[in-house]
């Protein structure tokens, strides 16, 4: 059934599968599906991921093809459990497509990690746990009915926070503004989003949460602050949170084992 709306982006099909199935665009390398049910979706540099995989003796098990890039899927035996890891693609459309494809191959528990822009005054590299995301992107509307926010999975939030407390890491909960308009984060729009309670801005969280909710799997995200938009008159790129990269991967692998 099609749920018709005034604007096409809000229209939703209730059919579970599309014409192109989630078995499409797979090149097997050394393992048949299914993938391990635990997965990390890392919005980090490819080199950071490769170094981590090498450190733990992981291996490439599959490749996912898009027109412009191939995304390798790695598998790691981390503390006695099998976990797969994929580089997160920037932007809600391709990120949600890859995550949905991974879920179609057996993934059921996912932790994403990546940087975000600070709308409030956060220090660079602070850990933030999004509890809901404002849906200012397109992909989430193909999975869930129209709504302003999507709530993130409560159990995933609980596990993430418990793991961080066990490690004595400081964190804060946040609302994130997920937007497709990288160059449309205007001063007036930032003020508007802050008035709605958004503390940070990213490009994928709401879409990934929508995919996970639709597919009935557990998804949570760890964000770390990168550039700052808190002072719209003095944008600060800072170091885009590079110092947090290696530590956040180790943290997310520990989190996903606790799911």
C-alpha positions in Angstrom: 0.0 0.0 0.0 1.2 3.5 -0.8 0.7 6.1 1.9 0.1 9.2 -0.3 1.2 12.7 0.8 1.3 16.2 -0.6 5.0 16.0 -1.2 6.6 13.0 -2.9 9.5 12.7 -0.4 7.0 11.9 2.4 5.2 9.1 0.5 5.8 5.6 1.8 5.3 2.1 0.5 4.5 -0.5 3.1 5.9 -3.4 1.0 8.9 -4.9 2.8 11.1 -5.5 -0.2 11.9 -3.5 -3.3 12.6 -4.7 -6.8 16.3 -4.6 -6.1 16.8 -7.0 -3.2 19.3 -6.7 -0.4 21.3 -9.5 -2.0 22.3 -7.2 -4.8 25.8 -5.7 -5.3 27.7 -8.4 -3.4 31.0 -9.7 -4.4 32.0 -12.7 -2.2 35.7 -12.9 -1.4 36.2 -15.5 1.4 32.9 -16.1 3.1 29.4 -16.9 2.2 26.6 -15.0 4.0 25.4 -14.6 6.6 27.6 -12.0 8.2 28.3 -12.0 11.9 25.2 -10.5 13.6 27.3 -7.8 15.4 28.6 -5.0 13.3 30.4 -1.7 13.5 29.5 1.1 10.9 32.4 3.5 11.2 32.5 7.0 9.7 36.2 7.1 9.8 39.1 7.2 7.3 39.8 3.9 5.5 43.3 3.8 6.8 42.1 3.9 10.4 39.8 0.9 9.8 42.5 -1.1 8.0 45.0 -0.5 10.8 42.5 -1.7 13.3 41.7 -4.8 11.3 45.4 -5.6 10.9 45.9 -5.1 14.7 43.3 -7.7 15.5 44.1 -10.2 12.7 40.9 -9.6 10.8 40.2 -10.4 7.2 38.1 -9.1 4.3 35.0 -11.2 3.8 33.0 -9.3 1.2 32.8 -6.2 -1.0 29.9 -3.9 -1.5 29.9 -2.0 -4.8 28.5 1.4 -5.6 29.1 3.2 -8.8 31.8 5.5 -7.3 33.4 3.3 -4.6 33.8 -0.2 -3.3 33.2 -0.8 0.4 35.0 -3.8 2.0 33.5 -5.7 4.8 36.0 -7.0 7.3 35.5 -9.6 10.0 37.4 -9.6 13.3 37.6 -12.0 16.2 37.3 -9.5 19.0 37.6 -10.9 22.5 36.3 -14.3 21.3 33.3 -13.0 19.3 33.0 -12.4 15.6 32.2 -8.8 14.6 32.1 -7.3 11.1 33.1 -3.7 10.3 32.3 -1.5 7.3 33.3 2.1 6.6 30.2 4.3 6.8 29.4 6.1 3.6 28.9 9.9 4.0 25.3 11.0 3.3 22.0 9.5 4.3 21.1 7.9 0.9 24.2 5.7 0.4 24.8 5.1 4.2 21.2 3.8 4.7 21.5 1.6 1.5 24.7 0.0 2.8 23.3 -0.6 6.3 20.1 -2.1 4.9 22.2 -4.4 2.7 24.3 -5.5 5.7 21.1 -6.2 7.6 19.9 -8.3 4.7 23.1 -10.4 5.1 22.5 -11.2 8.7 23.5 -8.2 10.8 21.2 -7.6 13.7 23.1 -5.5 16.2 24.9 -2.3 15.0 27.0 0.4 16.5 27.8 3.4 14.3 30.6 5.9 15.2 31.6 9.1 13.7 32.1 12.8 14.1 29.5 15.5 14.4 29.5 19.3 14.2 28.9 21.0 17.6 26.0 23.4 17.7 26.5 24.0 21.5 29.8 24.7 23.1 31.5 21.3 23.3 35.2 20.7 23.5 36.6 18.8 20.5 36.6 15.0 20.8 33.8 14.8 23.5 31.7 11.7 23.4 28.0 12.2 22.7 25.1 9.6 22.6 22.2 10.6 20.4 18.9 9.7 21.8 16.9 11.1 18.9 17.6 12.6 15.5 15.8 15.3 13.6 14.9 13.9 10.1 16.2 16.7 7.8 17.3 14.1 5.2 15.6 12.0 2.5 16.3 8.4 3.2 14.4 8.0 6.5 11.1 8.8 4.8 11.4 5.6 2.7 11.4 3.5 5.9 9.2 5.3 8.4 6.0 7.5 8.2 6.6 11.3 8.3 7.7 12.6 11.7 10.0 15.4 12.9 12.3 13.1 14.9 13.2 9.5 15.1 13.9 8.0 18.5 17.0 5.8 18.8 16.7 2.3 20.2 16.4 2.6 24.0 18.2 -0.7 24.7 21.1 0.3 22.5 21.4 3.6 24.3 21.4 1.8 27.7 24.2 -0.6 26.6 26.3 2.2 25.2 26.0 4.3 28.3 26.7 1.3 30.6 29.8 0.4 28.7 31.1 3.9 28.8 30.5 4.1 32.5 32.4 0.8 33.0 35.3 2.4 31.1 35.0 5.6 33.2 34.5 7.6 30.0 32.7 10.9 30.1 29.7 11.4 27.8 26.6 13.4 27.3 23.3 12.5 25.7 22.3 14.7 22.8 19.7 15.4 20.0 21.3 15.4 16.6 20.2 17.3 13.4 20.7 14.9 10.5 20.8 16.9 7.3 21.5 16.3 3.6 22.4 20.0 3.1 26.1 20.3 4.0 26.4 23.8 2.5 22.9 24.8 3.8 23.7 24.9 7.5 23.0 28.6 7.5 23.1 30.8 10.6 19.4 31.2 10.8 18.9 27.4 10.3 21.4 26.6 13.1 19.5 28.9 15.4 16.2 27.2 14.5 17.6 23.7 15.0 19.0 24.7 18.4 15.6 26.1 19.4 14.2 22.6 18.7 16.8 21.1 21.1 19.5 19.9 18.7 23.0 20.0 20.2 24.9 18.7 17.2 24.6 18.2 13.5 25.4 15.1 11.3 24.4 13.7 8.0 23.2 10.1 8.6 22.0 9.3 12.1 18.2 9.7 11.5 18.3 7.6 8.3 20.3 4.8 9.9 18.0 4.7 12.9 14.9 4.6 10.6 16.4 1.7 8.6 17.1 -0.2 11.9 13.6 0.4 13.3 12.0 -0.7 10.0 14.1 -3.9 9.8 13.6 -4.6 13.6 17.3 -4.7 14.5 19.2 -2.9 17.3 21.1 0.3 16.4 23.0 2.8 18.4 25.5 5.5 17.7 28.5 7.1 19.3 29.4 10.6 18.2 32.4 12.6 18.9 32.6 16.4 18.4 34.7 17.7 15.5 34.2 21.2 14.1 32.2 23.8 15.9 29.3 25.8 14.6 28.4 27.1 18.1 29.5 30.6 17.2 28.1 31.2 13.7 30.2 34.3 13.3 33.4 32.4 13.9 33.3 28.9 12.4 36.0 26.7 13.9 37.1 23.6 11.9 39.4 22.5 14.7 41.0 19.1 14.0 37.7 17.3 13.0 38.1 15.0 16.0 41.0 13.1 14.6 42.5 12.3 18.0 39.4 10.3 18.9 39.5 7.9 15.9 41.4 4.9 17.2 39.9 5.0 20.7 36.3 5.2 19.4 36.7 2.0 17.4 38.0 0.1 20.4 35.1 1.5 22.4 32.5 0.5 19.8 33.7 -3.1 19.6 33.3 -3.4 23.4 29.8 -1.9 23.2 28.6 -4.2 20.5 29.7 -7.2 22.5 27.5 -6.1 25.3 24.4 -6.0 23.1 
